[in-house]
Amino acid sequence: GTDGQLQRLSTLRGISIEGLQLVQQRGILIFGNLWGFEVYGAKDQTGCLIEVRRLDGLAFPAWRNIASHKSHAMKGSHKKWPLGILEAQGCECVALAEGLPDFLALHQYVVQENAQERVGPVGMLSSASLIAPEALEHFRGRHVRIYPHIDKAGINAAGKWQKQLQDAGARKVDFFNFSAFPSSGGSVKDLCEFNRLTLAGSDLIERSILP
């Protein structure tokens, strides 16, 4: 991405430029055009999953038998693949977020806590998917912290992922509890909302959220 694209994405998602630069350095952040719309998205070295969203923050319009949707997984993508897990090799800990925006936001905290060598950000881009069996071996012996969306689907998915990871030999699997933090809507529901609070100057920015 260009400096201008990074700045627009930073403004759109409330993620620091430094965090987005780390995603780009890992070879995961992509920009392009789809159906005439400028998009940003993510892919890793496996090519198992490529997902994009519009850079203007709007949804893709309905087309033929496809309803309007915020994110678009390219044909042949496998939502069960944990994005970035191979790029996280060599890190003793894994931070596992749900959804593309939360996955990108994790990188801000890795930079903020100077944890680039210790914590590898990984994303499951759908709460409806289990972690691919062939990926589970990459979590063995590692401390995994999950950042679930605080809704029924997110909590259920996190529980299923925890069992998979424990059965696969992860050293420790725990959760970051967003619901413990207040927001104007009641309590924080996901990492992106938590991130917006920290960028707004909340004292939450002093808290370490990584494993």
N, CA and C atoms as a LAMMPS dump frame, in Angstrom:
ITEM: TIMESTEP
0
ITEM: NUMBER OF ATOMS
633
ITEM: BOX BOUNDS ff ff ff
-5.0000000000000000e+02 5.0000000000000000e+02
-5.0000000000000000e+02 5.0000000000000000e+02
-5.0000000000000000e+02 5.0000000000000000e+02
ITEM: ATOMS id mol type element x y z
1 1 1 N 0.81 -1.199 0
2 1 2 C 0 0 0
3 1 3 C 0.85 1.258 0
4 2 1 N 0.28 2.324 -0.543
5 2 2 C 0.967 3.61 -0.54
6 2 3 C 0.795 4.262 0.828
7 3 1 N 1.562 5.332 1.063
8 3 2 C 1.409 6.065 2.318
9 3 3 C -0.025 6.578 2.454
10 4 1 N -0.599 7.026 1.337
11 4 2 C -1.966 7.534 1.363
12 4 3 C -2.976 6.453 1.716
13 5 1 N -2.794 5.256 1.166
14 5 2 C -3.704 4.16 1.48
15 5 3 C -3.596 3.746 2.942
16 6 1 N -2.374 3.697 3.455
17 6 2 C -2.184 3.36 4.866
18 6 3 C -2.846 4.398 5.77
19 7 1 N -2.728 5.669 5.407
20 7 2 C -3.343 6.72 6.209
21 7 3 C -4.857 6.615 6.18
22 8 1 N -5.424 6.33 5.025
23 8 2 C -6.884 6.196 4.921
24 8 3 C -7.375 5.005 5.733
25 9 1 N -6.637 3.894 5.685
26 9 2 C -7.03 2.717 6.449
27 9 3 C -6.877 2.976 7.945
28 10 1 N -5.83 3.694 8.322
29 10 2 C -5.621 4.05 9.72
30 10 3 C -6.793 4.877 10.243
31 11 1 N -7.233 5.839 9.453
32 11 2 C -8.361 6.685 9.839
33 11 3 C -9.655 5.885 9.879
34 12 1 N -9.865 5.033 8.89
35 12 2 C -11.085 4.238 8.8
36 12 3 C -11.245 3.294 9.979
37 13 1 N -10.163 2.564 10.325
38 13 2 C -10.262 1.52 11.335
39 13 3 C -9.731 1.939 12.692
40 14 1 N -9.13 3.123 12.802
41 14 2 C -8.602 3.553 14.088
42 14 3 C -7.399 2.746 14.526
43 15 1 N -6.575 2.354 13.571
44 15 2 C -5.37 1.567 13.852
45 15 3 C -4.156 2.428 13.522
46 16 1 N -3.146 2.402 14.356
47 16 2 C -1.982 3.257 14.133
48 16 3 C -1.261 2.893 12.844
49 17 1 N -0.611 3.886 12.259
50 17 2 C 0.197 3.66 11.056
51 17 3 C 1.267 2.617 11.343
52 18 1 N 1.88 2.682 12.53
53 18 2 C 2.94 1.736 12.88
54 18 3 C 2.412 0.306 12.911
55 19 1 N 1.191 0.139 13.411
56 19 2 C 0.592 -1.186 13.425
57 19 3 C 0.356 -1.71 12.018
58 20 1 N -0.173 -0.854 11.14
59 20 2 C -0.427 -1.262 9.761
60 20 3 C 0.876 -1.545 9.017
61 21 1 N 1.909 -0.788 9.324
62 21 2 C 3.203 -1.041 8.699
63 21 3 C 3.74 -2.418 9.081
64 22 1 N 3.469 -2.842 10.326
65 22 2 C 3.9 -4.179 10.737
66 22 3 C 3.155 -5.253 9.945
67 23 1 N 1.85 -5.073 9.737
68 23 2 C 1.102 -6.041 8.92
69 23 3 C 1.711 -6.115 7.526
70 24 1 N 2.062 -4.954 6.992
71 24 2 C 2.635 -4.899 5.65
72 24 3 C 4.006 -5.563 5.614
73 25 1 N 4.813 -5.344 6.645
74 25 2 C 6.139 -5.965 6.709
75 25 3 C 6.044 -7.484 6.771
76 26 1 N 4.973 -7.992 7.377
77 26 2 C 4.765 -9.441 7.455
78 26 3 C 4.275 -10.019 6.132
79 27 1 N 4.007 -9.15 5.148
80 27 2 C 3.549 -9.615 3.838
81 27 3 C 2.086 -9.986 3.805
82 28 1 N 1.297 -9.471 4.758
83 28 2 C -0.097 -9.889 4.893
84 28 3 C -1.089 -8.838 4.398
85 29 1 N -0.786 -7.562 4.561
86 29 2 C -1.707 -6.499 4.174
87 29 3 C -1.653 -6.269 2.67
88 30 1 N -2.826 -6.223 2.03
89 30 2 C -2.891 -6.013 0.583
90 30 3 C -3.87 -4.883 0.266
91 31 1 N -3.67 -4.257 -0.881
92 31 2 C -4.579 -3.252 -1.419
93 31 3 C -4.817 -3.559 -2.885
94 32 1 N -5.935 -3.12 -3.406
95 32 2 C -6.212 -3.362 -4.816
96 32 3 C -7.566 -2.815 -5.208
97 33 1 N -8.11 -3.352 -6.29
98 33 2 C -9.424 -2.955 -6.773
99 33 3 C -10.245 -4.197 -7.076
100 34 1 N -11.516 -4.154 -6.699
101 34 2 C -12.434 -5.258 -6.954
102 34 3 C -13.778 -4.678 -7.368
103 35 1 N -14.254 -5.067 -8.56
104 35 2 C -15.554 -4.601 -9.067
105 35 3 C -15.628 -3.08 -9.117
106 36 1 N -14.476 -2.419 -9.338
107 36 2 C -14.458 -0.968 -9.425
108 36 3 C -14.298 -0.262 -8.1
109 37 1 N -14.162 -1.015 -7.001
110 37 2 C -13.984 -0.421 -5.675
111 37 3 C -12.544 -0.605 -5.211
112 38 1 N -11.989 0.446 -4.582
113 38 2 C -10.675 0.322 -3.972
114 38 3 C -10.831 -0.474 -2.68
115 39 1 N -9.979 -1.482 -2.497
116 39 2 C -10.139 -2.379 -1.357
117 39 3 C -8.825 -2.552 -0.612
118 40 1 N -8.948 -2.982 0.651
119 40 2 C -7.815 -3.447 1.435
120 40 3 C -8.166 -4.84 1.924
121 41 1 N -7.166 -5.589 2.319
122 41 2 C -7.461 -6.935 2.799
123 41 3 C -6.219 -7.627 3.306
124 42 1 N -6.313 -8.939 3.4
125 42 2 C -5.215 -9.712 3.966
126 42 3 C -5.098 -11.065 3.284
127 43 1 N -3.883 -11.517 3.19
128 43 2 C -3.567 -12.88 2.762
129 43 3 C -2.24 -13.238 3.421
130 44 1 N -1.968 -14.535 3.578
131 44 2 C -0.657 -14.906 4.098
132 44 3 C 0.086 -15.742 3.066
133 45 1 N 1.237 -16.257 3.455
134 45 2 C 2.101 -16.926 2.491
135 45 3 C 1.497 -18.21 1.935
136 46 1 N 0.488 -18.771 2.616
137 46 2 C -0.118 -20.014 2.135
138 46 3 C -1.036 -19.791 0.949
139 47 1 N -1.63 -18.606 0.845
140 47 2 C -2.621 -18.359 -0.188
141 47 3 C -3.933 -19.077 0.058
142 48 1 N -4.107 -19.643 1.27
143 48 2 C -5.34 -20.377 1.592
144 48 3 C -6.542 -19.451 1.716
145 49 1 N -6.287 -18.201 2.063
146 49 2 C -7.389 -17.291 2.353
147 49 3 C -7.013 -15.876 1.951
148 50 1 N -7.869 -15.274 1.135
149 50 2 C -7.707 -13.87 0.762
150 50 3 C -9.056 -13.192 0.972
151 51 1 N -9.089 -12.204 1.859
152 51 2 C -10.337 -11.507 2.15
153 51 3 C -10.126 -10.008 2.039
154 52 1 N -11.091 -9.309 1.453
155 52 2 C -10.96 -7.867 1.245
156 52 3 C -12.221 -7.139 1.703
157 53 1 N -12.031 -5.854 1.991
158 53 2 C -13.121 -4.934 2.32
159 53 3 C -12.905 -3.633 1.561
160 54 1 N -13.953 -2.849 1.415
161 54 2 C -13.829 -1.573 0.724
162 54 3 C -13.073 -0.563 1.592
163 55 1 N -12.199 0.197 0.954
164 55 2 C -11.391 1.167 1.681
165 55 3 C -12.198 2.392 2.09
166 56 1 N -13.389 2.572 1.496
167 56 2 C -14.245 3.678 1.926
168 56 3 C -15.148 3.289 3.097
169 57 1 N -15.042 2.036 3.558
170 57 2 C -15.799 1.585 4.713
171 57 3 C -17.213 1.128 4.416
172 58 1 N -17.667 1.247 3.173
173 58 2 C -19.02 0.847 2.811
174 58 3 C -19.073 -0.634 2.452
175 59 1 N -20.282 -1.172 2.365
176 59 2 C -20.463 -2.575 2
177 59 3 C -20.427 -2.742 0.489
178 60 1 N -20.067 -3.927 0.035
179 60 2 C -20.2 -4.251 -1.377
180 60 3 C -21.695 -4.365 -1.694
181 61 1 N -22.141 -3.797 -2.81
182 61 2 C -23.568 -3.862 -3.123
183 61 3 C -24.002 -5.268 -3.526
184 62 1 N -25.3 -5.534 -3.396
185 62 2 C -25.849 -6.813 -3.847
186 62 3 C -25.662 -6.948 -5.354
187 63 1 N -25.414 -8.168 -5.795
188 63 2 C -25.204 -8.413 -7.231
189 63 3 C -25.671 -9.827 -7.559
190 64 1 N -26.607 -9.931 -8.488
191 64 2 C -27.197 -11.215 -8.848
192 64 3 C -27.707 -11.93 -7.595
193 65 1 N -27.159 -13.112 -7.307
194 65 2 C -27.648 -13.863 -6.14
195 65 3 C -26.81 -13.622 -4.88
196 66 1 N -25.936 -12.606 -4.906
197 66 2 C -25.095 -12.288 -3.754
198 66 3 C -25.66 -11.068 -3.045
199 67 1 N -25.97 -11.204 -1.762
200 67 2 C -26.497 -10.085 -0.994
201 67 3 C -25.398 -9.075 -0.686
202 68 1 N -25.775 -7.885 -0.281
203 68 2 C -24.815 -6.875 0.147
204 68 3 C -23.998 -7.428 1.319
205 69 1 N -22.674 -7.175 1.308
206 69 2 C -21.815 -7.741 2.348
207 69 3 C -20.607 -6.846 2.594
208 70 1 N -20.118 -6.848 3.868
209 70 2 C -19.009 -5.978 4.268
210 70 3 C -17.665 -6.505 3.792
211 71 1 N -17.476 -7.82 3.84
212 71 2 C -16.192 -8.398 3.464
213 71 3 C -16.403 -9.454 2.401
214 72 1 N -15.39 -9.647 1.578
215 72 2 C -15.499 -10.599 0.482
216 72 3 C -14.278 -11.507 0.46
217 73 1 N -14.524 -12.795 0.655
218 73 2 C -13.449 -13.781 0.535
219 73 3 C -13.342 -14.186 -0.93
220 74 1 N -12.134 -14.113 -1.482
221 74 2 C -11.949 -14.43 -2.887
222 74 3 C -12.211 -15.909 -3.14
223 75 1 N -12.624 -16.211 -4.36
224 75 2 C -12.978 -17.575 -4.741
225 75 3 C -11.837 -18.541 -4.412
226 76 1 N -12.174 -19.656 -3.764
227 76 2 C -11.182 -20.656 -3.394
228 76 3 C -10.625 -20.484 -1.999
229 77 1 N -11.043 -19.409 -1.293
230 77 2 C -10.54 -19.169 0.057
231 77 3 C -11.142 -20.168 1.046
232 78 1 N -10.365 -20.478 2.089
233 78 2 C -10.804 -21.392 3.136
234 78 3 C -10.86 -20.627 4.449
235 79 1 N -12.079 -20.317 4.927
236 79 2 C -12.247 -19.512 6.139
237 79 3 C -11.726 -20.224 7.39
238 80 1 N -11.497 -21.527 7.308
239 80 2 C -11.009 -22.26 8.47
240 80 3 C -9.505 -22.032 8.705
241 81 1 N -8.818 -21.416 7.737
242 81 2 C -7.371 -21.228 7.894
243 81 3 C -7.081 -20.075 8.843
244 82 1 N -6.223 -20.262 9.866
245 82 2 C -5.836 -19.176 10.772
246 82 3 C -4.796 -18.277 10.104
247 83 1 N -5.234 -17.132 9.666
248 83 2 C -4.406 -16.235 8.865
249 83 3 C -3.192 -15.762 9.663
250 84 1 N -1.999 -15.959 9.112
251 84 2 C -0.777 -15.473 9.728
252 84 3 C -0.086 -16.464 10.645
253 85 1 N -0.583 -17.695 10.744
254 85 2 C 0.019 -18.629 11.697
255 85 3 C 1.438 -19.021 11.278
256 86 1 N 1.698 -19.162 9.992
257 86 2 C 3.067 -19.497 9.577
258 86 3 C 4.004 -18.313 9.785
259 87 1 N 3.484 -17.098 9.601
260 87 2 C 4.298 -15.899 9.847
261 87 3 C 4.599 -15.731 11.333
262 88 1 N 3.833 -16.394 12.188
263 88 2 C 4.037 -16.305 13.636
264 88 3 C 5.047 -17.324 14.153
265 89 1 N 5.605 -18.145 13.29
266 89 2 C 6.584 -19.142 13.74
267 89 3 C 7.789 -18.447 14.365
268 90 1 N 8.289 -19.021 15.452
269 90 2 C 9.404 -18.42 16.176
270 90 3 C 8.954 -17.582 17.35
271 91 1 N 7.652 -17.242 17.414
272 91 2 C 7.111 -16.499 18.548
273 91 3 C 6.606 -17.488 19.597
274 92 1 N 6.901 -17.244 20.859
275 92 2 C 6.466 -18.158 21.918
276 92 3 C 4.982 -18.046 22.213
277 93 1 N 4.364 -16.915 21.824
278 93 2 C 2.937 -16.685 22.097
279 93 3 C 2.203 -16.33 20.805
280 94 1 N 0.909 -16.628 20.795
281 94 2 C 0.04 -16.295 19.671
282 94 3 C -1.147 -15.496 20.198
283 95 1 N -1.451 -14.38 19.539
284 95 2 C -2.648 -13.6 19.831
285 95 3 C -3.64 -13.881 18.717
286 96 1 N -4.785 -14.471 19.059
287 96 2 C -5.751 -14.948 18.064
288 96 3 C -7.021 -14.109 18.112
289 97 1 N -7.273 -13.341 17.056
290 97 2 C -8.444 -12.47 16.997
291 97 3 C -9.467 -13.007 16.004
292 98 1 N -10.711 -12.565 16.184
293 98 2 C -11.787 -12.921 15.264
294 98 3 C -12.061 -11.763 14.311
295 99 1 N -12.042 -12.024 13.012
296 99 2 C -12.399 -11.012 12.029
297 99 3 C -11.203 -10.213 11.543
298 100 1 N -11.301 -9.727 10.307
299 100 2 C -10.204 -8.99 9.683
300 100 3 C -9.85 -7.703 10.423
301 101 1 N -10.81 -6.83 10.786
302 101 2 C -10.429 -5.594 11.486
303 101 3 C -9.716 -5.85 12.814
304 102 1 N -10.215 -6.809 13.611
305 102 2 C -9.566 -7.107 14.884
306 102 3 C -8.169 -7.693 14.667
307 103 1 N -8.027 -8.526 13.639
308 103 2 C -6.714 -9.089 13.319
309 103 3 C -5.718 -7.982 12.995
310 104 1 N -6.126 -7.004 12.201
311 104 2 C -5.236 -5.889 11.882
312 104 3 C -4.918 -5.08 13.141
313 105 1 N -5.929 -4.865 13.982
314 105 2 C -5.727 -4.066 15.197
315 105 3 C -4.74 -4.71 16.156
316 106 1 N -4.666 -6.042 16.187
317 106 2 C -3.705 -6.72 17.061
318 106 3 C -2.288 -6.215 16.832
319 107 1 N -1.971 -5.9 15.59
320 107 2 C -0.601 -5.495 15.256
321 107 3 C -0.225 -4.188 15.935
322 108 1 N -1.213 -3.312 16.177
323 108 2 C -0.91 -2.065 16.888
324 108 3 C -0.377 -2.367 18.283
325 109 1 N -0.97 -3.349 18.95
326 109 2 C -0.555 -3.662 20.314
327 109 3 C 0.774 -4.401 20.342
328 110 1 N 1.053 -5.176 19.301
329 110 2 C 2.364 -5.818 19.215
330 110 3 C 3.458 -4.755 19.119
331 111 1 N 3.227 -3.723 18.314
332 111 2 C 4.186 -2.62 18.208
333 111 3 C 4.243 -1.844 19.521
334 112 1 N 3.077 -1.536 20.072
335 112 2 C 2.986 -0.727 21.288
336 112 3 C 3.709 -1.382 22.455
337 113 1 N 3.631 -2.727 22.541
338 113 2 C 4.26 -3.453 23.636
339 113 3 C 5.629 -4.012 23.244
340 114 1 N 6.111 -3.619 22.058
341 114 2 C 7.432 -4.044 21.586
342 114 3 C 7.568 -5.56 21.641
343 115 1 N 6.541 -6.235 21.139
344 115 2 C 6.468 -7.69 21.265
345 115 3 C 6.598 -8.403 19.918
346 116 1 N 7.242 -7.767 18.955
347 116 2 C 7.325 -8.34 17.615
348 116 3 C 7.987 -9.708 17.586
349 117 1 N 8.949 -9.953 18.47
350 117 2 C 9.65 -11.233 18.478
351 117 3 C 8.971 -12.257 19.386
352 118 1 N 8.059 -11.802 20.23
353 118 2 C 7.449 -12.671 21.238
354 118 3 C 6.045 -13.123 20.886
355 119 1 N 5.253 -12.227 20.248
356 119 2 C 3.834 -12.505 20.006
357 119 3 C 3.53 -12.435 18.51
358 120 1 N 2.93 -13.498 17.992
359 120 2 C 2.523 -13.536 16.59
360 120 3 C 1.021 -13.331 16.462
361 121 1 N 0.566 -12.256 15.785
362 121 2 C -0.868 -12.049 15.582
363 121 3 C -1.419 -13.029 14.544
364 122 1 N -2.569 -13.623 14.856
365 122 2 C -3.219 -14.588 13.968
366 122 3 C -4.709 -14.265 13.943
367 123 1 N -5.355 -14.485 12.804
368 123 2 C -6.774 -14.174 12.695
369 123 3 C -7.612 -15.322 12.158
370 124 1 N -8.712 -15.616 12.842
371 124 2 C -9.773 -16.459 12.285
372 124 3 C -10.83 -15.499 11.757
373 125 1 N -11.094 -15.544 10.465
374 125 2 C -11.929 -14.513 9.863
375 125 3 C -13.414 -14.842 9.868
376 126 1 N -13.793 -15.945 10.493
377 126 2 C -15.206 -16.278 10.636
378 126 3 C -15.431 -17.043 11.927
379 127 1 N -16.423 -16.608 12.706
380 127 2 C -16.762 -17.323 13.934
381 127 3 C -17.455 -18.642 13.635
382 128 1 N -17.875 -18.84 12.391
383 128 2 C -18.59 -20.065 12.018
384 128 3 C -17.649 -21.22 11.695
385 129 1 N -16.354 -20.953 11.651
386 129 2 C -15.39 -21.967 11.224
387 129 3 C -14.537 -22.466 12.378
388 130 1 N -14.278 -23.765 12.396
389 130 2 C -13.27 -24.335 13.273
390 130 3 C -11.892 -24.079 12.677
391 131 1 N -10.858 -24.164 13.487
392 131 2 C -9.488 -24.023 12.995
393 131 3 C -9.148 -25.242 12.148
394 132 1 N -8.544 -25.02 10.995
395 132 2 C -8.18 -26.111 10.098
396 132 3 C -7.308 -27.132 10.821
397 133 1 N -7.647 -28.428 10.749
398 133 2 C -6.862 -29.448 11.449
399 133 3 C -5.379 -29.41 11.101
400 134 1 N -5.069 -29.111 9.836
401 134 2 C -3.666 -29.111 9.42
402 134 3 C -2.887 -27.929 9.994
403 135 1 N -3.587 -26.952 10.573
404 135 2 C -2.909 -25.795 11.162
405 135 3 C -2.657 -25.956 12.651
406 136 1 N -3.341 -26.897 13.289
407 136 2 C -3.293 -27.009 14.751
408 136 3 C -1.895 -27.303 15.284
409 137 1 N -1.102 -28.046 14.526
410 137 2 C 0.24 -28.396 14.996
411 137 3 C 1.102 -27.159 15.223
412 138 1 N 0.784 -26.064 14.537
413 138 2 C 1.588 -24.844 14.661
414 138 3 C 1.324 -24.111 15.978
415 139 1 N 0.291 -24.512 16.73
416 139 2 C -0.007 -23.902 18.019
417 139 3 C 0.569 -24.702 19.182
418 140 1 N 1.107 -25.893 18.906
419 140 2 C 1.563 -26.789 19.969
420 140 3 C 2.679 -26.144 20.801
421 141 1 N 2.541 -26.247 22.141
422 141 2 C 3.564 -25.741 23.046
423 141 3 C 3.57 -24.239 23.235
424 142 1 N 2.568 -23.545 22.716
425 142 2 C 2.583 -22.09 22.766
426 142 3 C 1.425 -21.556 23.61
427 143 1 N 1.636 -20.373 24.166
428 143 2 C 0.576 -19.685 24.902
429 143 3 C -0.274 -18.934 23.885
430 144 1 N -1.574 -19.254 23.834
431 144 2 C -2.495 -18.613 22.892
432 144 3 C -3.516 -17.797 23.679
433 145 1 N -3.64 -16.526 23.347
434 145 2 C -4.695 -15.694 23.929
435 145 3 C -5.713 -15.374 22.83
436 146 1 N -6.979 -15.646 23.129
437 146 2 C -8.066 -15.416 22.177
438 146 3 C -8.783 -14.121 22.536
439 147 1 N -9.131 -13.335 21.509
440 147 2 C -9.835 -12.058 21.678
441 147 3 C -11.204 -12.179 21.02
442 148 1 N -12.162 -12.819 21.709
443 148 2 C -13.461 -13.103 21.082
444 148 3 C -14.365 -11.882 21.03
445 149 1 N -15.248 -11.853 20.035
446 149 2 C -16.316 -10.867 20.04
447 149 3 C -17.283 -11.238 21.162
448 150 1 N -17.751 -10.239 21.891
449 150 2 C -18.634 -10.508 23.013
450 150 3 C -20.084 -10.55 22.51
451 151 1 N -20.383 -11.605 21.782
452 151 2 C -21.744 -11.94 21.375
453 151 3 C -21.829 -13.463 21.356
454 152 1 N -23.018 -13.986 21.129
455 152 2 C -23.209 -15.43 21.231
456 152 3 C -22.3 -16.185 20.272
457 153 1 N -22.248 -15.737 19.016
458 153 2 C -21.428 -16.43 18.02
459 153 3 C -19.948 -16.37 18.375
460 154 1 N -19.486 -15.202 18.832
461 154 2 C -18.08 -15.041 19.169
462 154 3 C -17.66 -15.874 20.363
463 155 1 N -18.503 -15.886 21.391
464 155 2 C -18.183 -16.656 22.593
465 155 3 C -18.2 -18.158 22.3
466 156 1 N -19.188 -18.596 21.518
467 156 2 C -19.246 -20.019 21.159
468 156 3 C -18.024 -20.436 20.349
469 157 1 N -17.634 -19.582 19.396
470 157 2 C -16.472 -19.894 18.565
471 157 3 C -15.21 -19.974 19.408
472 158 1 N -15.033 -19.03 20.323
473 158 2 C -13.838 -19.014 21.164
474 158 3 C -13.737 -20.285 22
475 159 1 N -14.879 -20.754 22.514
476 159 2 C -14.872 -21.987 23.288
477 159 3 C -14.452 -23.191 22.454
478 160 1 N -14.933 -23.255 21.225
479 160 2 C -14.561 -24.359 20.332
480 160 3 C -13.082 -24.293 19.96
481 161 1 N -12.59 -23.073 19.702
482 161 2 C -11.165 -22.926 19.367
483 161 3 C -10.295 -23.306 20.555
484 162 1 N -10.716 -22.916 21.749
485 162 2 C -9.948 -23.264 22.943
486 162 3 C -9.799 -24.777 23.07
487 163 1 N -10.885 -25.506 22.886
488 163 2 C -10.811 -26.969 22.995
489 163 3 C -9.902 -27.557 21.929
490 164 1 N -10.036 -27.063 20.701
491 164 2 C -9.16 -27.544 19.63
492 164 3 C -7.694 -27.329 19.988
493 165 1 N -7.376 -26.145 20.468
494 165 2 C -5.985 -25.799 20.76
495 165 3 C -5.443 -26.595 21.945
496 166 1 N -6.265 -26.762 22.969
497 166 2 C -5.835 -27.565 24.112
498 166 3 C -5.6 -29.014 23.705
499 167 1 N -6.5 -29.563 22.897
500 167 2 C -6.344 -30.937 22.435
501 167 3 C -5.109 -31.096 21.547
502 168 1 N -4.724 -30.003 20.871
503 168 2 C -3.563 -30.05 19.97
504 168 3 C -2.249 -29.834 20.704
505 169 1 N -2.316 -29.54 22.017
506 169 2 C -1.081 -29.421 22.789
507 169 3 C -0.592 -28.018 23.028
508 170 1 N -1.478 -26.996 22.875
509 170 2 C -1.075 -25.634 23.229
510 170 3 C -0.716 -25.596 24.718
511 171 1 N 0.318 -24.861 25.064
512 171 2 C 0.784 -24.807 26.458
513 171 3 C -0.254 -24.161 27.362
514 172 1 N -0.911 -23.111 26.875
515 172 2 C -1.929 -22.399 27.641
516 172 3 C -2.854 -21.697 26.66
517 173 1 N -4.155 -21.709 26.949
518 173 2 C -5.124 -20.986 26.125
519 173 3 C -6.008 -20.171 27.06
520 174 1 N -5.99 -18.841 26.921
521 174 2 C -6.845 -17.994 27.744
522 174 3 C -7.532 -16.951 26.877
523 175 1 N -8.313 -16.086 27.526
524 175 2 C -9.126 -15.104 26.814
525 175 3 C -8.89 -13.701 27.35
526 176 1 N -9.053 -12.711 26.475
527 176 2 C -9.091 -11.321 26.915
528 176 3 C -10.553 -10.929 27.044
529 177 1 N -10.955 -10.463 28.226
530 177 2 C -12.356 -10.203 28.533
531 177 3 C -12.707 -8.734 28.274
532 178 1 N -13.193 -8.435 27.072
533 178 2 C -13.563 -7.065 26.733
534 178 3 C -14.752 -6.572 27.547
535 179 1 N -15.63 -7.484 27.954
536 179 2 C -16.848 -7.069 28.654
537 179 3 C -16.561 -6.434 30.008
538 180 1 N -15.312 -6.545 30.483
539 180 2 C -14.948 -5.933 31.76
540 180 3 C -14.721 -4.427 31.636
541 181 1 N -14.738 -3.909 30.401
542 181 2 C -14.437 -2.492 30.19
543 181 3 C -15.692 -1.751 29.73
544 182 1 N -15.955 -0.584 30.303
545 182 2 C -17.162 0.165 29.946
546 182 3 C -16.996 0.919 28.63
547 183 1 N -18.113 1.133 27.951
548 183 2 C -18.14 2.009 26.777
549 183 3 C -19.49 2.707 26.771
550 184 1 N -19.679 3.626 25.846
551 184 2 C -20.946 4.366 25.797
552 184 3 C -22.116 3.443 25.508
553 185 1 N -21.846 2.294 24.885
554 185 2 C -22.916 1.355 24.564
555 185 3 C -23.129 0.303 25.629
556 186 1 N -22.417 0.385 26.736
557 186 2 C -22.558 -0.586 27.812
558 186 3 C -21.212 -1.172 28.187
559 187 1 N -20.672 -2.036 27.327
560 187 2 C -19.336 -2.594 27.545
561 187 3 C -18.685 -2.849 26.199
562 188 1 N -17.367 -2.933 26.2
563 188 2 C -16.614 -3.142 24.962
564 188 3 C -16.924 -4.528 24.4
565 189 1 N -17.161 -4.598 23.095
566 189 2 C -17.603 -5.85 22.486
567 189 3 C -16.538 -6.548 21.638
568 190 1 N -15.491 -5.825 21.25
569 190 2 C -14.454 -6.461 20.445
570 190 3 C -13.183 -5.614 20.482
571 191 1 N -12.131 -6.109 19.837
572 191 2 C -10.833 -5.443 19.9
573 191 3 C -10.845 -4.088 19.207
574 192 1 N -11.57 -3.961 18.102
575 192 2 C -11.596 -2.679 17.404
576 192 3 C -12.235 -1.59 18.262
577 193 1 N -13.303 -1.928 18.992
578 193 2 C -13.913 -0.945 19.884
579 193 3 C -12.977 -0.603 21.032
580 194 1 N -12.323 -1.6 21.589
581 194 2 C -11.318 -1.379 22.626
582 194 3 C -10.214 -0.467 22.096
583 195 1 N -9.801 -0.716 20.86
584 195 2 C -8.736 0.054 20.24
585 195 3 C -9.137 1.512 20.058
586 196 1 N -10.378 1.755 19.657
587 196 2 C -10.837 3.132 19.492
588 196 3 C -10.798 3.876 20.827
589 197 1 N -11.121 3.19 21.912
590 197 2 C -11.064 3.819 23.232
591 197 3 C -9.63 4.187 23.596
592 198 1 N -8.678 3.307 23.303
593 198 2 C -7.289 3.603 23.653
594 198 3 C -6.755 4.747 22.816
595 199 1 N -7.096 4.792 21.527
596 199 2 C -6.614 5.872 20.675
597 199 3 C -7.246 7.204 21.055
598 200 1 N -8.409 7.145 21.704
599 200 2 C -9.075 8.371 22.135
600 200 3 C -8.484 8.929 23.428
601 201 1 N -7.477 8.241 23.976
602 201 2 C -6.797 8.754 25.151
603 201 3 C -7.23 8.121 26.447
604 202 1 N -7.999 7.041 26.375
605 202 2 C -8.432 6.374 27.605
606 202 3 C -7.227 5.824 28.349
607 203 1 N -7.366 5.69 29.676
608 203 2 C -6.268 5.126 30.465
609 203 3 C -6.105 3.627 30.205
610 204 1 N -7.004 3.022 29.397
611 204 2 C -6.858 1.617 29.051
612 204 3 C -5.561 1.371 28.271
613 205 1 N -5.031 2.409 27.657
614 205 2 C -3.836 2.233 26.837
615 205 3 C -2.648 1.786 27.685
616 206 1 N -2.711 2.002 28.99
617 206 2 C -1.62 1.587 29.864
618 206 3 C -1.648 0.098 30.151
619 207 1 N -2.744 -0.563 29.84
620 207 2 C -2.887 -1.988 30.165
621 207 3 C -2.285 -2.852 29.069
622 208 1 N -1.499 -3.842 29.454
623 208 2 C -0.983 -4.805 28.492
624 208 3 C -2.099 -5.782 28.139
625 209 1 N -2.346 -5.987 26.84
626 209 2 C -3.412 -6.904 26.456
627 209 3 C -2.863 -8.182 25.834
628 210 1 N -1.554 -8.24 25.606
629 210 2 C -0.968 -9.396 24.936
630 210 3 C -0.578 -10.474 25.947
631 211 1 N -0.491 -11.739 25.491
632 211 2 C -0.029 -12.808 26.377
633 211 3 C 1.435 -12.624 26.749
